[in-house]
Amino acid sequence: MAGSMIQSVFLSLLALSSSFSSFALAAPSQPTERQASWPYGPFVTKGRDIKDTRGQNVVYAGANWPGAGDTMLPEGLQYQSVKSIVSKLKSLGMNSIRLTYAIEMIDQIYGNGGKDITINTAFTKALGSTNGSAVLKKVLANNPSFTANTTRLQVFDAIAAECAAQQIYVHLDNHMSKGAWCCNTEDGNSWFGDTYFSVANWTRGLSYMAEHGKSWPSLVSMSLRNELRNPENDATLSKNSYNWQDWYKYIKQGTAAINSKNKGLLIFLSGLDFDTYLTPVVQGTALTPGSGKYNPADFAGYTDKLVLELHNYANDASDCTGLQNSLYSNGFQALHAEDTKAVNVFPVVLTEFGFQQDASTWKGVYATCIASYLSAQKAGWMIWVVSGSYYIRSGTQDYEETWGLLSHDWSTWRSPQYVDGGLKPLIKNTVSP
């Protein structure tokens, strides 16, 4: 009888286990669940590498797509469709975009009873009634799924959906607080507590976008803030707060804001001086002026979600060895666990670098040196910038972007020589195992 009871209990447990399995298979996929198809997320970090759910390394190779300007809309849609722009990047073998946004967009949503403004309103406010109407007409002609009442976030949604369709990772970047061209040290967006940089609004905005992005299968990571820098417009803030100690205080708030809403996302940490160095974090030295140090325990539960990002625009470099040494000491040292000074090992992604797109600049020291370094390190990167032009930049409408991979009307490559001779090899050399 005891044997019969044991057998009965065993069969009951087996049936219960089976029902749980069936439930798990039938349940809708959530961003924090392991995905059995692209993008094979959520991603995690393991030492210097980013890993997908198959255990394979993920190396970002992509471009920046600005959406944090005055309109707070992704650029270029008056010239091309969302699908066309994504397809151009895909055709190169790129696997990611760094899609930028402004906290002001979320502030306006909260100030408008939770409703986003329309693209009609966004263009009118930024470009004026006449020009705004003309640009909107072109946007709608190129993107017939949009209407004048489409909201800004719905445009972001459409880009994320197209990226998912073409298997392009989306990395969301908080570029500015106030929607405008970035960056300088007197623009009021430089540092926590600056004129437009409300810490409360910033963390609220990070949380909002992390939550909103749960509906985007292509969203795999978010940044905390683009190019933190000395707030030279505010001498008191500069003297009392622009330091590594306060950086750490606010970084902990920002990472928690994202992770609390979307635990599947990688979170990118940017450094000081326009995000050009993160040495104290890598080497585990004092976060001055205090004596505290970076401590993984401060990010309990998501230490395997943190990635370092750096920028480099040393375009006047004449010595490749010197440039590569500075890249190493400024943060890429974190890729090297064998270096005893690399106390904290992370993946590192060069989320901005760039140069004039013409027939010859890409052959110079800076461009070739960056490419050879990223290839040797098997490090991720996102070039600045895909944009051939901007709706408006620093007061000039339909601004020409000579660093843009695409022509003014976003239809062709601005420098086919670079695309074929420099960019495609860089993609192949970094993404390939």
Buried (B, 14 or more C-beta within 10 A) or exposed (E): EEEEEEEEEEEEEEEEEEEEEEEEEEEEEEBEBEBEEEBBBBBBBEEBBBBBBEEEBBBBBBBBBBBBBBBBBBBBBBBBBBBBBBBBBBEBBBBBBBBBBBBBBBBBBEEEEEEBBBBBBBBBBBBBEEBBBBBBEEBBEBBEEBEBEBBBBBBBBBBBBBBBBBEBBBBBBBBBBBBBBBBBBBBBBBBBBBBBBBBEBBBBBBBBBBEBBBEBBBBBBBBBBBBBBBBBBBEEBBEEBBBBBBBBBBBEBBBBBBBBBBBBBBBBBBBBBBBBBBBBBBBBBEBEEEEEBBBEEBBEEBBBBBBBBBBBBBBEBEEBEEBBEBBBBBBBBBBBEEBEEBBBBBBBBBBBBBBBBEEEBBEBBBBBBBBBBBBEBBBBBBBBBBBBBBBBBEEEBBBEBBBBBBBBEBEEBBBEBBBEEBBBEBBEBBBEE
